[in-house]
Every structure is written in C-alpha cells, then in structure tokens.
Amino acid sequence: MTASSPTTGSFEIGETDFLLDGEPFRVLAGALHYFRVHPGQWADRIRKARLMGLNTIETYVAWNAHEPVRGQWDATGWNDLGAFLDLVAAEGMHAIVRPGPYICAEWHNGGLPVWLTGMPGIGLRRSEPSYLAEVTAYLQRVYDIVAPRQIDRGGPVVLVQIENEYGAYGSDTAYLEHLVQVTRDAGITVPLTTIDQPTDQMLSDGSVEGVHLTGSFGSRAPERLATLRRHQRTGPLMCAEFWDGWFDWWGATHHTTSAADSAAELDALLSAGASVNFYMFHGGTNFGLTNGANHKGRYLPIVTSYDYDAPLDEAGRPTEKFFAFRDVIAKYAPVPDEVPAAGDPAPVFEVAVQPVVAAVAASAVRHEAPPTFEELGHLSALVVYETELPAGGVLRFGEVRDHAWVSVDGIAVGTLSRTRGEDALVVPAGGRLRVLVEEQGRVNYDVRLGESKGLIKGVLLDGAPLVGWTATPIDVAGLGATAAAAPFGAAGAVGPFVVRGGFALDEPTDLFLDTSGWGKGYAVVNGFVLGRYWSNGPQRTLYVPAAALVAGANTVVMIELDRVAEPVVRFVDAPALGPLEE
C-alpha cells in the first residue's frame, strides 16, 4: 500500500479469506496502543509499521483512560482515538479496533475504570444489569468515534473485536450477545471478531454466534491453527495476537525472545495462509501511573517500560525483530524499499537538582479505621495515614496494598511490601504514627480486578485495634509543581522528597533518564509524569519522548519515596531495561 489515501469500499469474511473490495486479502497487522505513545509520535510509529510491510494497525481502547471519573468522558489529546485512526488512514493503512470493555494489556485494572469496578454489587464481565448499562454507554461513545471511520464510509476500520479473551474468564454467552447487539445498533457494519487462546474450552466459552473466531499465541502455529479451525470451520484463520515478546515486572529480569525463533513461527503462520497481528509491533510506555500488575499467588506490579522486546523498541527504533519479520513478510507480500533509521545515541548530561517543599496539607477528617483509596475517591498513587500512637509494640496490618513507609514522630521505622508478604513491624513509643502507602498498580485480570487499595482490614497494636485515623491523598502529578525551594535537609526526614532542576536543549530529542542511585518514586519532565522507577529493577532508565520536551528551558522533578543519595539527575545515551535471564 502507499501513503496516499485511505482505501474505501468493502471488507468482508469470505469462505476462505478476508475480502477487500471482493478480492482475497491477508491482514498483516501490528498492535500499537495510542494511549501508550505520545500523540506527537503516533504518525512516526504508524509509518514505521508500514515500512515493515504491515497493512493494518490494531489498537485496544482503554476505558479508564477516557473516563477515569464517571460521566467525564474525554476523547482529546492522548485520548483522541479519532485522530489516531485518521493518522492510520493518512498512512494508507487499515485499522482494527478492540474496545473491550476489558482489555487486560498489562494495563491498570485491565482498562476498567476504578469507579466501575468499585460499584456495590457490580457483576463484572457478565449479564448483570448495572454493569451492562455502564458498558452500553461506554461502547456507544467509542462507536460514535469508530462508526464514521469504517471502510464502507471511507475510513480505515475493517474489524472490531468483541470483549477480549473471554473464554479464559467466563462463559456467559448472553453477555457476549449483548455486546454484539450494542455494537451493531451503534452502526458498526464491519466484521466482528473474538479472540481466545487456542484451547477447545476457551474457544468454545469465548465464542458467540455470527462472530469470527481468532486466536492468540506465539508458538506451535500449525497446531494452534488446527485447533482454531475445529471451532471456526470456514473463513480465514487469524492469529490476532502473535506474541513476539513479553513484558517485565519489578524484581525480575528483562524478558526477551529470540528474533530467529519468532521469525520462524511467523513463517509457519503465513505459509499456512493465516493473517496475523503482532502483539506488540510497538509496545510504548506505561506513562504516569498506568501500569497493571500480575497476581498468580503473588502480587507483581508491571514496570513502566512496555518495550515488550517488540519489532519497534520503546523509543520507536527498529530492532533485530523488525528486519527479521520484514524479511519473512517479503516472502508473502510486497514491502517498501525504505527502512527506518536506526537512530542516534541520546545526549548525555547531568542536571543539578535542589529540594523543594512539597506542601501537603494534612487532612482534618477523622476516620474510625483507615479508609481505602476508593472510599477517598483518590485516583493517584499515594495516601498518608496518621493516628496517635498510645505505646510502642508490634504493629500489624490486615494487608498493605501495596507498599508502605512507616514512621513515628518523623523518624523512619521501616517499610512493608505486599510483594514480599510483609504485614508487621515493631514500632517505638511515640506520639504520632504515619504510614505512607503507595498503590503500585492494579491487577489487570481475573477476580482481582477492582480490588481496594490502601490499608485493608485495619491496623492492630499488640493485638488491639488502632482507631482515629486521618487520611491525606497526595496527587503525584501535582506534587512539587508549585513548591518553593528549600535547603537540603530542610524538607523533612520522611518521604516524599521532591527535588527539581532545569536543563536546556537546542531542539527536542528523545532522552533516557538514568534512575540508578535513586530508590523508589516517580520522574516528571515539564509536568509530564514519565512513570515509576524502583531500585528493585530490572528497569534502570525512563524513556523521555522528544514530544514531551521543548527547545530551550525544560524542568525535571524527582519524587523520591525512599531517600535522595545524590543531588543530581543523569541522562544517558541508551535505554537500560535490565539484565536478561541466563
């Protein structure tokens, strides 16, 4: 395809193939989540997908990005799905939209808004009336954007997915039928699909009549396609999530997969005549506080980078996989002669930083027991809980979700980690107990969707309940934004510690902020929250997109929760995502 005008016409499912304007067509797609990429870089990433030989861009829609507060729908800026799809069309490519409402995606709460999952009596992902009402309203808003951009109206959209790997979660066919009806009633006329891992039970439970089945897998393509064919008797076979990499979580290694092995699997897939969607073509970044978490017996929050060891890395540069996949695709379809540039090393420099007073007004509202983040209506990551301490002794928490710093009268006592299963420590006698709690990321699948955050099930001191708490929410994005400078050591003995510095650039360019030497916290550049860092690794740099920078003066703010070891922020020439598994 060329980068001239979007293809108009029809897209259908035939007896053996997808049909574009009545002719057989193989979908060669790549996943690119608009909400994980700075809008100023959408066009660049889309163009590079075409240069790898792809003809289609696929994206999820993250409900909680569009409607973090109930009734406050936002489809502008980072959330401008329409503008993203228009850029796909401008590149001469097609689009696949996967609106969920549940997306998983290693994304905060699986894409479901916290207000939704916190509704009393809500029945998630099933035919429960209050859930269906909210989902219907959400999908109608999404389809207001998608419907006029379908291929039969001159737009790029050729496929829309119903739910997401539903067979791994439930078997409520009536729920899926409701989603199909809402979709059709909203004017979606292109073919609809479902996706599941190719096991008999998942494909059976996740399917719905009249909707085309696709699979999700990254290996043993002939075997998985055969399983898929048993359930989808006619029409094209499609791996709608070809897993070409993997994600990372704090405390582990950086996960990579073999380019040669992935290319061989791709070759097997395409030689069988199947269509494909690379998950991911370009992973991007869990900017801000958007990372999800795993919990298969142990809570493991996802890191900020969503590089995914994909064909296009986190900074949008082609990797070994880009060229390996391009070579395979060239055996089955034309690819452009042009290839993207490898990219130059990023500038290396240091920025001196000074502490600022992070003015956090203590709450005067008293609670019998510590309220959860949800009860406070708090969407950011930090809450300070305080109460009077009658004596020293063993402090035991019902559960800490997810990480806590405990201090008495301004003196640090210790930390508690959900990941490590810690729930108790000894505190000295004193006047005021302070517990700073960080929400580290919400589990993005299964029964833990929407679980409460904060201090759960109360706090005991030597077996007796501690009561009379205040709870002060802290907005990470706004922390230190208007604070005044202060000498080192003057901003308090317990976190959060906020430091700020400035640097100048001749022109905007991608940077990599080195987090080595820092403890745990967040980095902010020009008011934009890059995401979380943690000495627990594996990630050791944060990606700073050029689109977030300006020619001239820029600012960097570090919000440190553990300690500030050195008053300097360093930028390095390349990403450091951590050691590989040996």
C-alpha positions, 0 to 999 in steps of 0.5 A, spaced: 500 500 500 502 507 499 501 513 503 496 516 499 489 515 501 485 511 505 482 505 501 474 505 501 469 500 499 468 493 502 471 488 507 468 482 508 469 474 511 469 470 505 469 462 505 476 462 505 479 469 506 478 476 508 475 480 502 477 487 500 473 490 495 471 482 493 478 480 492 482 475 497 486 479 502 491 477 508 491 482 514 498 483 516 497 487 522 501 490 528 498 492 535 500 499 537 496 502 543 495 510 542 494 511 549 501 508 550 505 513 545 505 520 545 500 523 540 506 527 537 509 520 535 503 516 533 504 518 525 512 516 526 510 509 529 504 508 524 509 509 518 514 505 521 509 499 521 508 500 514 515 500 512 515 493 515 510 491 510 504 491 515 497 493 512 493 494 518 494 497 525 490 494 531 489 498 537 485 496 544 481 502 547 482 503 554 476 505 558 479 508 564 483 512 560 477 516 557 473 516 563 477 515 569 471 519 573 464 517 571 460 521 566 467 525 564 468 522 558 474 525 554 476 523 547 482 529 546 489 529 546 492 522 548 485 520 548 483 522 541 482 515 538 479 519 532 485 522 530 489 516 531 485 512 526 485 518 521 493 518 522 492 510 520 488 512 514 493 518 512 498 512 512 494 508 507 493 503 512 487 499 515 485 499 522 482 494 527 479 496 533 478 492 540 474 496 545 473 491 550 470 493 555 476 489 558 482 489 555 487 486 560 494 489 556 498 489 562 494 495 563 491 498 570 485 494 572 485 491 565 482 498 562 476 498 567 475 504 570 476 504 578 469 507 579 466 501 575 469 496 578 468 499 585 460 499 584 456 495 590 454 489 587 457 490 580 457 483 576 463 484 572 464 481 565 457 478 565 449 479 564 448 483 570 444 489 569 448 495 572 454 493 569 451 492 562 448 499 562 455 502 564 458 498 558 452 500 553 454 507 554 461 506 554 461 502 547 456 507 544 461 513 545 467 509 542 462 507 536 460 514 535 468 515 534 469 508 530 462 508 526 464 514 521 471 511 520 469 504 517 471 502 510 464 502 507 464 510 509 471 511 507 475 510 513 480 505 515 476 500 520 475 493 517 474 489 524 472 490 531 473 485 536 468 483 541 470 483 549 477 480 549 479 473 551 473 471 554 473 464 554 479 464 559 474 468 564 467 466 563 462 463 559 456 467 559 454 467 552 448 472 553 453 477 555 457 476 549 450 477 545 449 483 548 455 486 546 454 484 539 447 487 539 450 494 542 455 494 537 451 493 531 445 498 533 451 503 534 452 502 526 458 498 526 457 494 519 464 491 519 466 484 521 466 482 528 471 478 531 473 474 538 479 472 540 481 466 545 487 462 546 487 456 542 484 451 547 477 447 545 474 450 552 476 457 551 474 457 544 468 454 545 466 459 552 469 465 548 465 464 542 458 467 540 454 466 534 455 470 527 462 472 530 469 470 527 473 466 531 481 468 532 486 466 536 492 468 540 499 465 541 506 465 539 508 458 538 506 451 535 502 455 529 500 449 525 497 446 531 494 452 534 491 453 527 488 446 527 485 447 533 482 454 531 479 451 525 475 445 529 471 451 532 471 456 526 470 451 520 470 456 514 473 463 513 480 465 514 484 463 520 487 469 524 492 469 529 490 476 532 495 476 537 502 473 535 506 474 541 513 476 539 515 478 546 513 479 553 513 484 558 517 485 565 515 486 572 519 489 578 524 484 581 525 480 575 529 480 569 528 483 562 524 478 558 526 477 551 525 472 545 529 470 540 528 474 533 530 467 529 525 463 533 519 468 532 521 469 525 520 462 524 513 461 527 511 467 523 513 463 517 509 457 519 503 462 520 503 465 513 505 459 509 499 456 512 495 462 509 493 465 516 493 473 517 496 475 523 497 481 528 503 482 532 502 483 539 506 488 540 509 491 533 510 497 538 509 496 545 510 504 548 510 506 555 506 505 561 506 513 562 504 516 569 501 511 573 498 506 568 501 500 569 497 493 571 500 488 575 500 480 575 497 476 581 498 468 580 499 467 588 503 473 588 502 480 587 507 483 581 506 490 579 508 491 571 514 496 570 513 502 566 517 500 560 512 496 555 518 495 550 515 488 550 522 486 546 517 488 540 519 489 532 519 497 534 523 498 541 520 503 546 523 509 543 520 507 536 527 504 533 527 498 529 530 492 532 533 485 530 525 483 530 523 488 525 528 486 519 527 479 521 519 479 520 520 484 514 524 479 511 519 473 512 513 478 510 517 479 503 516 472 502 508 473 502 507 480 500 510 486 497 514 491 502 517 498 501 524 499 499 525 504 505 527 502 512 527 506 518 533 509 521 536 506 526 537 512 530 542 516 534 545 515 541 541 520 546 545 526 549 548 525 555 548 530 561 547 531 568 542 536 571 543 539 578 537 538 582 535 542 589 529 540 594 523 543 594 517 543 599 512 539 597 506 542 601 501 537 603 496 539 607 494 534 612 487 532 612 482 534 618 477 528 617 477 523 622 476 516 620 474 510 625 479 505 621 483 507 615 479 508 609 481 505 602 483 509 596 476 508 593 472 510 599 477 517 598 475 517 591 483 518 590 485 516 583 493 517 584 498 513 587 499 515 594 495 516 601 498 518 608 495 515 614 496 518 621 493 516 628 496 517 635 500 512 637 498 510 645 505 505 646 510 502 642 509 494 640 508 490 634 504 493 629 500 489 624 496 490 618 490 486 615 494 487 608 498 493 605 496 494 598 501 495 596 507 498 599 508 502 605 513 507 609 512 507 616 514 512 621 513 515 628 514 522 630 518 523 623 523 518 624 523 512 619 521 505 622 521 501 616 517 499 610 512 493 608 511 490 601 505 486 599 510 483 594 514 480 599 508 478 604 510 483 609 504 485 614 508 487 621 513 491 624 515 493 631 514 500 632 517 505 638 513 509 643 511 515 640 506 520 639 504 520 632 504 514 627 504 515 619 504 510 614 505 512 607 502 507 602 503 507 595 498 503 590 503 500 585 498 498 580 492 494 579 491 487 577 489 487 570 485 480 570 481 475 573 477 476 580 482 481 582 480 486 578 477 492 582 480 490 588 481 496 594 487 499 595 490 502 601 490 499 608 485 493 608 482 490 614 485 495 619 491 496 623 492 492 630 497 494 636 499 488 640 493 485 638 488 491 639 485 495 634 488 502 632 482 507 631 482 515 629 485 515 623 486 521 618 487 520 611 491 525 606 491 523 598 497 526 595 496 527 587 503 525 584 502 529 578 501 535 582 506 534 587 512 539 587 509 543 581 508 549 585 513 548 591 518 553 593 525 551 594 528 549 600 535 547 603 537 540 603 535 537 609 530 542 610 524 538 607 523 533 612 526 526 614 520 522 611 518 521 604 516 524 599 522 528 597 521 532 591 527 535 588 527 539 581 532 542 576 532 545 569 536 543 563 536 546 556 536 543 549 537 546 542 531 542 539 527 536 542 530 529 542 528 523 545 532 522 552 533 516 557 533 518 564 538 514 568 534 512 575 540 508 578 542 511 585 535 513 586 530 508 590 523 508 589 518 514 586 516 517 580 520 522 574 516 528 571 519 532 565 515 539 564 509 536 568 509 530 564 509 524 569 514 519 565 512 513 570 515 509 576 522 507 577 524 502 583 531 500 585 528 493 585 529 493 577 530 490 572 528 497 569 534 502 570 532 508 565 525 512 563 524 513 556 523 521 555 519 522 548 522 528 544 514 530 544 514 531 551 520 536 551 521 543 548 527 547 545 530 551 550 528 551 558 525 544 560 524 542 568 525 535 571 522 533 578 524 527 582 519 524 587 523 520 591 519 515 596 525 512 599 531 517 600 535 522 595 543 519 595 545 524 590 543 531 588 543 530 581 539 527 575 543 523 569 541 522 562 544 517 558 545 515 551 541 508 551 535 505 554 537 500 560 531 495 561 535 490 565 539 484 565 536 478 561 535 471 564 541 466 563 
